[in-house]
Amino acid sequence: MSTRKPIIAGNWKMFKTISEAKQFVEAVKGEAEVDGVESVICAPYTTLPALVEAVQGTSIAIGAQNVHFEDNGAYTGEISGLMLKEIGVKYVIIGHSERRAYFAETDEIVNKKMHAAFKHNLLPIVCVGEKLEERDAGQTKDVCKTQTVGALAGLTAAQVAETVIAYEPIWAIGTGKSSTAADAQDVIGYIRSIVAELYDQTTADAVRIQYGGSVKPETVVEYMGQTDIDGALVGGASLEPASYIALVRGAK
Ligand SMILES: O=C[C@H](O)COP(=O)(O)O
């Protein structure tokens, strides 16, 4: 039986001001905290210091949505792992498909960011997943393999064991269309087998793999019922306190 702790991570994307973020934490404190489930809010940079302060004394963790791979330098508009660590965030999303699509992040950049995260003791939630045309062409597993191998390159087994991988089919993000639990299990089980090939079975058994793509409180239970699915990375349904609370409770 798996000893992996389920993890629900809300990805707020570019939503919420500082005051809205604080109100959200007030509303979910004590409610989106369930024994045996990890609850993480990945929020815009501007809200992170206030959120880290607001969740003190709770079991809710805070994450960023991106990180630059250098510690500092002439990279206008960027934020480094060094800076995030100082704020006190625990997690960072790396390689989200929106970063790959709109900000030209390649597997190589994603990998550099993974190394930067570990350098600063931040835990990465690294996203992989296929486009609709790749799915239609039967390339889902090939794409996920390439992205997983690329993301993990050069990491130690101990680092991979601490990594969270989010399988997010791009056609399911924000569309209301989602992968069936069985299809998500099939791909996520495959991703775990890739980790076993690259490292060993112990590491593969330790790495947590989430499903993401139009997850709702009503559907999270079905995903969580699958052998290899350890949680969810949730966009839209993580923005309202009641919905977020239901997601965390549904992951138990
Ligand atoms: O990071 C979260 C994913 O992009 C999923 O977003 P969604 O739940 O709004 O489909």
The ligand as a Gaussian input file, in Angstrom:
#p B3LYP/6-31G(d) Opt

LIG

0 1
 O       -2.525000      24.277000     -12.827000
 C       -3.710000      23.974000     -12.966000
 C       -4.192000      23.538000     -14.237000
 O       -3.767000      24.339000     -15.273000
 C       -5.632000      23.172000     -14.272000
 O       -6.475000      24.297000     -14.385000
 P       -8.067000      24.068000     -14.320000
 O       -8.318000      23.303000     -13.070000
 O       -8.637000      25.442000     -14.307000
 O       -8.407000      23.266000     -15.539000

